[in-house]
Amino acid sequence: MVKCPRCGYENSATATYCDNCAYLLTDHKGNRLNNNKRTSSWNMGVAKKIVIVLGIVVIALLLFSFIYNNSQPSSEEALNVITDNGSLNHSDSYPYTAVVKYDGSWFSRMGDPNYLVDEAGTGQKRVLLDCASWERVHIMAQKEDAGEGNLTIQLLKNGNVVAQNSTTNATGSIEINYNY
């Protein structure tokens, strides 16, 4: 009896082909083929196949993670306030600009009341606010050096002053709340 290496069927000793699956059991000269050898590289164990599939999954996850992390905005890009040096062209989508004027050091919070962003500086600074024309705008500014100069904040909409507040108090704090 000859056992078929493909299906395991017990064939007669004189069989050239397997009676069950027609697998070739002898070569063209009639010599019995070595049944212990695998004839295809795809005939690998289940464990090897699982390792290969897991390797492919791990590589895919690493590739996805790399692409995802590199497509996210940086922390500077994710903020809702953009510092403006005056050279930016203002668009209708973000019409508000805050101007803080003070000779000493100051601190402010500005933007949409639900998403305020901290800004600090000395002297005059223009800040383009990431607020649409229909959103409310809040600006708070405070002197940090207890100076006697005038602290002024202005809210500009499309380049025109729509609200302004100032103080000369040494520990002065001022606010603007603007509802379009």
Steps between C-alpha positions, in 0.01 A plus 500: 500500500615853416368795694422812295699801630219739400182341638631205705304235307647148504562398138617166359877451465474509118297826478653781294240756606303526824162329459338772716650833380703409189828616654810370312664222704776398251719688255504440122743203542273326749715580805307564818516869599635585845180551696674673789605806298270791450463600139370853552630790704140570604488173694609653829374442850212690655733659756715652225191637328379657826842661557498644149146640536584652840815655353298659221246635753776649718665667200162640389433641848844661515449653156154629597640648824782675310261647243248608767763671718654684206162624373399668829556876539775617730405665829567844347269426206223373730468831690211730419706823505756601241751778570487760225798715410274723290598344168218246488206549270185474708220292362129512568514163674706643794418872507606579860837635608596598855752779560669535839699821564715550810862608550558241775428129526143372478298180499171431324238237423308536177281328246169316508386498868491119491852473353717777646869508418771659713724768350776701667742763387642849529417800287242475224386168361236407240334160528273349233215327683368167378137612539239512227300820446192357677687389815536692823845635583654549845828680573651551846836674548695582815823682584770271635756760610280738705598782270327837475464511123179460301391142419262495202327214323313535174281254313507547124249342264614504137751772593252732676501557877173361641592505871774655714590523868797645692635562851784686668460321834832339610340158549249564223292230344258569213253297296305513176196280442374536147187340358507562125 
